[in-house]
């Protein structure tokens, strides 16, 4: 902190009347020290940040701040105004003004110190000391966390009192994010203190992010509530432990930019607000989330992934402490697959439409840039086909890039995309993309563990890490592992092309089982990705199209079977399930397996095994019938693009009937529970509890 503020960056008699004039006066001091290279450009950046959200805080504080390419190093300037300056705070003008300037590539160490200052501004003793200080050097020392110079007669009292009363910014940053409950009791479930997890973030991630965290922690301490805050700021962020989130009774999201990995908090009472609300009225937010918890209000579970098939879990990027390597690997791979699937759906459907309009010879059409005729259907078919081909070209780079992103966050994107593109260049395909993504993430993580000279920290994320990681990954892919992976990819393709007879039928049954096993989980996505990988080329093989057809058919079985079961044996299902059954008809027909999730969640031991059996039957029959599919999605709406469409529909119908019959039989064996329900309710429809219940209510 010593090099960030000095006496000549302090103005204890700030005479400015407006926030613009105040920012200019303090910025001129920075420019005089060589910290700002272009005064007008820097002030424009300050004004742009101010336009996003006023930087005035309750308690007479103004914190104009920004990141700017015109700043040479992180710098603080402090001004004290006798008249006060309006920075947009609700309680009036600010007399303490901090201008915080950070370079566009500020390193984490400096940003951590700036965040510590932001937290310390919530300390009334610290701000009172700044209002009372009479010398610029002493003010700078207070802000740096040093003991101000004192007269000899005051040294003993200063040592005895001030050192304890005014915490330093460094001490503030060392404070734990978990706030104890003190002596007050605010019992949550089972008599323990009420627990809140919170996320704070602002557009620049320098000031409000950390002030909001400090404010929530202080309010939690006063209220006797346990508060754990994740600050998503410029200095990065440490993800909350999943166990801490699971144990929380409520969530506060105080942010002005999107919360990263927001789905982690789904299903809990949540207050979602701006970051300044957490700074100015943290007690109200705590009271609001406690009220929601008392009323049983909670956010909905994460939205389903409609990428192929099933209601999916959100992308879970790995790396949390306490997880095994296998769990982390699954999360990394699912990160890549989840980002890749939309490209598969868009590109595959465009290619399929091109075939539907122009026939299967359309892949030989010349470029539409030179041969497009508005009135010819073949030109439109070629256009759709070529757009789809371009979308498909992103599949492997996106897969590799976002596997690396799941491992190392944004620094992993560059080597991941480079490695994925190389995998395409050397014909290593999806296997090459998987390897490139994992290698890229590992390389970036290794680079981040190296101790870097202070002078290089600012350029690490934008120059050093991308340069070194891309070079290392490129070398490994081109020279070391690329050729073996390409050979393995070719061998797998040849094996698939040679499948016939019983082997093909067994593969179809296996893929059907996988599609229906976890309805959007890792096993389902492995099967779907395996199928889409085969058709992600301009001219897919016959075997690849058969596999895609089997996978989509099996994925349609669970929701269609649940819809049929609720129609023919409605008394076995409660009112909510019968209502869900109506929607399941459309969802299943569209190849959106999430229509079966409510049924599987309420009765997994009957629904999931039944679905797996039906899915296996459909997958096997589809392969036996030789049905083919060029589109990775669409359900019955792409039947015209299916080879042997009538037999394909027969395969789906057979699986649906098998699953329906098994579900009805298994639920019919549950006579004691139904009888008890009927006896306890005494109504005409005694087996159906009130809407919203997930299963029949036993007496």
Secondary structure, DSSP 4 states (H G I P E B T S, - for coil): -TTT--GGGEETT---SSHHHHHHHHHHHHHHTTSBS-HHHHHHHHHHHHHHS--EETTTEE--EEEETTBSS-EEEEEEEEEEE--S-TT--EEEEEEEEEETT--HHHHHHHHHHHHHTT-HHHHHHHHH---HHHHHHHHHTPPPP--HHHHHHIIIIIHHHS--HHHHHHS-SEEP-TT---B-GGGSBPEEEEEEE-SSSSSHHHHHHHHHHHHHHHHT-EEEEEE-BTTB-PPPPHHHHHH-SEEEEEESSPPTTGGGGTTS-EEEE-HHHHHH-HHHHHHHHHHHHHHT--PPPPPPP-SSSS--PPP-----TT--HHHHHHHHHHHHHHHHHHHHHHHHHHHHHHHHHH-GGGGGPPPTTTS--TT-HHHHHHHHHHHHHHHHTTHHHHHHHHHHHHHHTTHHHHHHHHHHHHHHHTT-HHHHHHHHHHHHHHHHHHHHTS---GGGGGGIIIIIHHHHHHHHHHHIIIIISHHHHHHHHHHHHHHHHT--HHHHHHHHHHHHHHHHHSSSSHHHHHHHHHHHHHH-STT--HHHHHHHHHHHHHHHHHHHHHHHHHHH-GGGS-HHHHHHHHHHHHHHHTT-GGGGHHHHHH-HHHHHHHHHHHHHHHHHHHHHHT-EES-SS-GGGGGGGEETHHHHHHHHHHHHHHHHHHHHHHHHT-HHHHHHHHHHH-STTTT--STT-SSPPP-
